[in-house]
């Protein structure tokens, strides 16, 4: 699937009117019967071609990161709309029952939202969607099969457990086998990151930091955090592989439950949900680290072109959405909020200089949203 096909699929997603319709559309798009190709933002690369026109059958169930059938925009759109529908499915009910007692109506609407959210979170299709999104966020090559990915992660985990001092080398080798040509570069744009974070927070999928430690890349022992519990990584590659390990764990549980159903065996339904919850937390943490790294580089770089670069940065409205998401999910920390605050001031200074002493400057709405979120956090 090339860029135009990805854009066409995105139009299909925006025309969906329910959570079930969105998930069915995603599964149909990523099934083995649909066309396969490079679904990158500019199309092209990543095709799996066979001789004589025979194309290998792939799907989101057999291959990672959407199996070259969706791109980052599609993931962002699908998750964002899912979160909206799961929380606003009662709009028609509200309009049709304006004369009801407000207190009773509010209680019933809240129950409807909870029911819809529960249906989404317990749907195996949603789990597969989140897994595929998480794998793309890690920079995983969509041509990698679930089987091959599991073997790489297993080998990496075994080597990491042996005290040889070669953990960094093992991590780099594992990531090189799995990653795209972009390496560990974030494959999601700023807008897509803000949409994904907002959706995960709105769905209340990720556990708070008090229940599951925040993950951060710590390069020296002098780094501190206000939280007593912190899961530390030596590099963003190691963090990405940890995310991928969780994603594959969810996939294995989905596969095991599907087999039990086909064999009419018993078992715990929804056994993947706890690990899916942890996976969503790890995705939020990964995006946070990418933000911290990128904005830290901008603020400390001596290269003026890099400091003034606007492409790929969060605008104030996107910043507000991300800040709200981490505050809502209770997975933010001082490192993230301080870094975003410094970047917000840097962008404001740059915009004022660019507009000739503040004749226009940054948009006040985005600034006010960021200030409002900071006030709520404090």
N, C-alpha and C positions, 0 to 999 in steps of 0.2 A: 504494500500500500504506500503510495507516494503522497506528497503534500496535499494535492487536490482531493485525494480519497480520504485523507485524514480530516480535511475540512468538511467534506460531505458527511462523514460519520459524526462530526461535531454538530452539524445541523440536525441530524437525526436525534442526537441526545437532547438538544434544546427543545425539540418538539415532543419529547416524552412528558407525560402528565402525572406519573406516579412512580413510586420507588420500584414496584414490581416491573413496570415497563422499562425503566432505566436499566435494571439488572438483566432483564431478558435481552435487551438490545445489546448490552455489553457482551453477554455470552454468545449471542448470535454472531457478532462481529469477530470475536476471538476464537470461534470454533474452527475445527480442522477443515470444514467445507468452504470457509471464506478464503479470499485471496490473501497471499502473504507477500510482504515486500517491506521496503524501508519506510517506516512511518515516522522518520525524523522530521523536524520542523521544515527541513528543506528537501525531504524525500531522498531517494537515491539509495545510499548504502545500506548494507545489512540484509540483502536478499539471500535466500537459500535457493539455489537453482540446481536442478538436476538435468542430466543429459537428455536430449531429445524431447524437451518440453515437459519432462516429468518433474514436478515440484514436490518437495518433501512436505507431507501433511503435518502441520503444526497447529497447536492451539494454546490458549493460556493455561490449560491444564497440563500440557506436556512440556512447555517451554516457559522460560522466565521472562519477566519484564513485558508481558503482553504479546510475545511471540511475533513481533514485527507487524502487528495488526492494529495497533493504536499508538498514539504518541502522547507526549506529556500534556498537551492541551486537552486531549480527550480524557485523560485521567482526571485532570483538574476540573473539567466541566462536569463529569459524571459524579464525582464525589461532592462537589459543591451543590449540585441539584439534589442529590440524595439527602444531604443534610437539611436543605430547605424543605423538601417534601416531608421528611420525617418529623419536622417541627411545625410545619404549617398546614398539615393535611386537614385541619379542622376549620379552614377558612369558610368553606361553604356552610358548614354547620353553624358557625357564628352568624353568618348573614341571614340564615333561615330562622334563627331563634333569638332575634333581638329583644323580644318581649319577655324572655325568661329572667328569672332572678339572676343577677350578675354573679353572686357568689356560687350558686349551683352550676351556672354555666361555665364559670372559670374552672371549677373542679372537674367537670366532665371533659372540658377541652384538654386539661392537663392529662387526664387519664388516656384520652385518645392519642395525644402526642407520645406518651410513654408506651402505649401498645404498638404504635407504628415504629417507633425507634427499636423496640424489642424485636419486632419482626425483621427489621433490617439487619441488626447485629447478629441474629441467629440464622441468617440466610447464608448457606454455603457459597452462593454466588458473590455475595458481598465480601466474604473472606478471601476469595480468589481475586477479586478486584483490588483489595488492599494489598495483598501479597505482590501482585504484579506491579502496582504503583510503587511499593517500597523497593522492589528490585530495580526498577528504573531510576529511582532516586539515588540508589547506590552506584549507578553507572554501569550496571550489568548489561552485557551484550544479549540482545533478545534472541540471538541464534542459539544460545546455550540451553540445553535441555535440562529438565528437572533432575534427571538421573546424573548427568555430567556435573551439574552444579553441586549435587549432594556429595559426589565423590571428591570434588575439590575441597569442599568445606570439611568433610571428614578427615581428609589427609592433613589439611591445615590445622585442625583441632588437635590431631594426634601429635603433630610436630611441635605445636605450641605448648603442649602439656609436658614435653621433655625439656629438662633444664640444660639446654645446649648453648644458650646465649644467642641463638639464631632466629629468635622470634620475628624480628623485623624483616629479615630476609625471607622467611617462610610466608609472612603476610604479603610482602611485595610480589612474590611468585604466584601466590594464590589469586591475588587481585588481577595480575596481568593475564591469567588464564580466563578470567570471568568478565573483565571490563571491556568497554567499548574503546575506541581510539581516543576518546576524551579522558581516559583514565578515571580519576575520582572527581572530575569536575561535575558540579551540579548540573543535571540535565533539565532541570525545571527553571523557567524564568521566574522573576520576582513576583509577578502577578500569579503564576501558577502555584508557587510556594505559599503565598498568602491564602489562596483559595483552599489548598490542601490542609494547611494548619487550621484555618477557620472551620472547615468541614469536620475534621477529627475532633476539634474541641466542642463543636456544636452537637455532635453525636455522643459526646461524653464517653468516648471509647477508651481513651488512655487513662491509666491510673495516675493519681497525684504523686508528687515526689515523696510524700510520707509513706506511700505503699510500695513504690518501686523507684529505686535510686535514679537520679538524673545522670545521664551519660555525658561526659566531657572529655576532650583531649587535653591531657596534662603533660607538659613537656619537661617540667622540673618539679621538685618537691616543695618549692616556695609558693606554688600556686595554692590559693585558698578558696574556700567556698563557704557560704553561710549555712549550708546544710551539713548535718552530721554524717549523712550517707551520700556517697558519690561513687558512681561506677566510672573508673578512669580508663582511658585508652592512650596508647602512645602515639597513635596517628589516626587520621581520618580513614585510612585504608582498613585499619583494624576495626574501627567502628562500623564501617560499611559491611565488612565480613560478618560481624556480630548481628547486624540487621538481617543480612541474608540468611544466616543460620536460623534465626527465629522464623523467617518467612518459609523456609523449607520445612521447619518443624510443623507449622500450621498446615502446609500442603500435605505432609505425610498423615496428619490426623484426619484431614478431609478425605484422603484416599482410603484410609483404613475404615472410616465410617461408611463410605460408599460401598466398599467391599462387604461390610457387615450387612448392609441393607440388601445388597444383591443376593447374598447367601441366606437372607432371612435370619440372621443371627442377632442376638441382643447386643447391648452395649450402651454406653452413655452418649446421648445425643448432645451435640454442641460441645464435644470435648475439645475442639480447637479454640473456643472463645477466650479462655484465659490467656493462651499464648498470643492470640490475635490482639488482645488488649495490650499486652507487653510490646508487641510489634509496633503498634501505633505510637506508643510512648517513645520507642527507639527511633521511629521516623521523625517525630517532633524534635528529639534531641539531636539527630543528625542534621536537620535543617538549621537548628540553633547554632551548632558548631560551624556550619558553613557560613552562616551570617556573621558570627564572631570573627572567623578567619578573614573573610572578605573585607569587612568593615575595619577590622584591625589593620589590615594591610593598607587600606586607603588612608587611614588617619596617620599612619606612621611612615608612609612612603615618601621618599625625597623626590620622586618622579611626579612632577606637576600634572603631566598628562594622565597618569593613573589616578591621581587624587581628584581630578576634575572630570573623570570619565563618568558619564551618566548612564550608558547602556548597561543593562543588567542589574541596576541598583533599584532598591525599593523606593517608590515615591512615598510621601508622607501618609497618604491614605492606605497604601499597602502596609506601611510600617505599623499603622494603628491597628489594622486587621491582624497582623502577626502578633503584636503585643497583647491584644485582647485574647487571642487564641491561647498563648502561653499562660496568661493570667487565669483564664477560664479553666484550663486543664491543670493548673497548679504545677506547671513544669518549667517555669521561668526561674532565673537566678540573677544575681547582681551582674555577673559577667555579660549576660545577654542584654539586660535592660540598659546597663551603662554604655555598652558598645553601640546600641541603637540610638541612645540619646546623643552620643558624640557624633554619630553619622548624621543625625537630624540637624544638629547645629552646623556641621560642615556643609551639608547641602543648602541650608538656609543662607549661610555666608556666601556660597558660590552663586546662588540664584540672585542675591542682592547685588553682587558685583557684576554679574552678567547683564542685569537689567539697568545698569547705569545708576548706581547709588540708590536702588530701591524704588524705582519708578513703578515697577510691577511686583517683582519678587515672588516668593513661593505662594502657593494657594493657601489662604487662611483656613479653609475647611479641613484639609489634611493635618495642618498644624494643630488645630483645636482638638481633633480626634486623638492625636498622639498625647497631647497634654491631659485630656480627659482620662485616657487609659492609665497614664502614669499616676494621676491622682487616685484612681481606683485601686491601683496596686499598692501604693503607699498607705 
